[in-house]
Amino acid sequence: MSDPRTIDKSSRRALFASWLGWTFDGFETYALVLVGPTAVMAVGTEAQLADLPTYISGLLAATLAGWALGGILAGFAADRLGRRRTLILSILWYALFTGLTALAPDYWWLLTLRFITGMGLGAEWGSATALIGELWPDRSRGRAAAVLQSGFGVGAVIAALAWYLLEPVGDNAWRYLFLIGTLPALIVL
């Protein structure tokens, strides 16, 4: 049985929007890996700094736990609200909370904001994948998924380049990197 779907303008636009979402996911996720030690040193207490690897691991774990929960909840939301709407809301969610991460006054706020940001990241993955699966025909869905997946790596490279440029700025450079993570909200709007 042939797949009646064709690769049209709508399919390409959905792939591009989803790819941008995954690109900023890669940026946001790798930004934490790059600046985790710097961020904890900036907002941590003396006791936290004495056990720096544990507290950096806590930030990564909180982000991934949020990612898992966000992915599960977004599955339900995508079925109820639609894939496109869930994708848009998830991008706005993680962009907002990434920006708020830049304002974290202490470690516990940073940890909380990382968890909430992670929820948006996880929500974006599932809704984008479902959208592409629905709009692309069987014969080219694998290629569309490959393009989608490439966005994460591109985002990680962009984060590394941005950090290379921002790190010399000074003590608040890590905050500026997270502020760049608000750009997806502008793209969605």
N, C-alpha and C positions, 0 to 999 in steps of 0.2 A: 504494500500500500504506500503510495507516495504521500509526502508531507505537503499539504496545500499552502503552508506558510512560505512567504518569499522574503528575501532580504530587501526591505524597503527603507525609506527615509526614517520612519519611526523606529525600526529595528536598529539602525545605525546610531540614531540619537540616543536610544536607550543604552546601547553598548558604550558610547562615549561618556555619557553621564555616569554610568556605573563604573567605568574605568577611572574617571576622575575621582569618584568616591573611594575606590580601592587605592588610588595613588595617594590620596591624603591619609588613608588608613596606614599605608606604609610609612608615610612621613611621620605621622603622629606616634606610631609604635616605635619606630627607630629613634625618634627624638628622645623618648624616655631612656632608651638604652644609652644614647650618647651623653645625656645630661644628668642622668640619675645621680651619680656621685656628687656632681656640682650642686644640684638642687638640694640634696640631703645635707651637704655641708653648709649651704646657705640658710636653711630653715631648721636644721636639727639641733637638738640639745647636746651637751657634752657627752652624756651617756649614749645617745644615739650615734654620735660620731665615733665613739670608741668601738662600736660594733657596726661600722658602716656597711659591710656586705649584707648583713641581715636586713637592714632597713632598705637598702636598694632592692633586695629580693622581695621585700614586702610590697614595694611599689609595683614591681613587675607582676607579682602574684595577684595583687588587687586588680590591676588592669585586666589580666587574663580571666579572673573570676567574673568581673563585670562583663567581659566579652562573652563568656559562656552564657550568663544569665540574659544578657541583651539579645543574643542570638535566639535563644529559646522563646523569649517573650515576643520578639519580632516575627517569629514564625506564626504565632497566633494573630498578631496585628496585621501581617501581610494578607492573611486569609480573610480578615474582617474588613480592613481599610483599603486593601489593594496594595500591590507590590510597589507601584510608583510612589504613592503617598507615603508608604512606610519608608521607602528609600530616602525621600526628601526629608522626612522627619528625623530619620536616624543621622543624616549628614548634619542637619541643623543642631541636633542634640550633641554630637561629639565635637562639633566646631565650638559651640557655646561653652561646653565644659573644658575643652582644651584651653580656651582663652581664660577661663576662671582659674585653671591650674596655674597660670602665670601670676596670679594674685595670692597664692597660698601663703599664709603668714607663718605656718609651722608644719611640722611633718605630718601630723594627724589630718590636717586639712588637705595636704598634698595627697595623702593616701586615699582619703575619701573622694576627692575629685578625680583621682586616677580610676577608682572603681566605677564611678558614674560615667566618666569618659569611655571606659571600656565597654559599658553597656551600649553606648551609641556605636562604637566600632563593630561589635558583634552583630548588632541589629542591621547594620549596613551590609555586611557580607551576605547574610541569608537573603535579604530582600533583593539585592542586586543579582545574585545568582539565580533566584527564581524568575526574576524579570527576563533575564537573558534566555533562560530555559524555555520560557513561554513564547518569546518573540522570534527566536531564531529557529530555522528549520533543522531537522535531524542531520542533514548532510553537512551542515556548516556549524553546528552547535559547538563541536569540539574546538574549532578555531576561535570562535567567539569567546569561549571559556578561557582559552589560552591567552588571548588578548586581555581579557578581564584580569586574569591572574598576574600578568606582567605589570599591572599598575602598582602592585605592592612593592616590587623591586625598584621601580622607577621612583616611587615616593621615598624609599629608604635612601637612595642615592641623592635625591634632592635635600633630604634632611641632613645628610653628611656634608653636602656642599654648603648649606645654610649655616650649619654649626661651624664649619671651617671659617666662614666669613664673620660670624657673630662672636665666636669665642674671645677674640682679642678685645672686644668692646668693654669687657669688665665683669664685675660680680653679678650683674643682672642679665647677662647674655642668655642664660638658660631661660629666663622669663620671656625674653624676646622671641626665642625659638618657639615657645608655646603660643605666643601671640600670632605668629605666622600661621599656626594651625587653625586660626579662625577664618582663614581665606575661603574654605569650602562654603561657609555660610553666604559669603558674597556671591559665589558662583551659583548657588541654589537660588538665591533671591533674584 
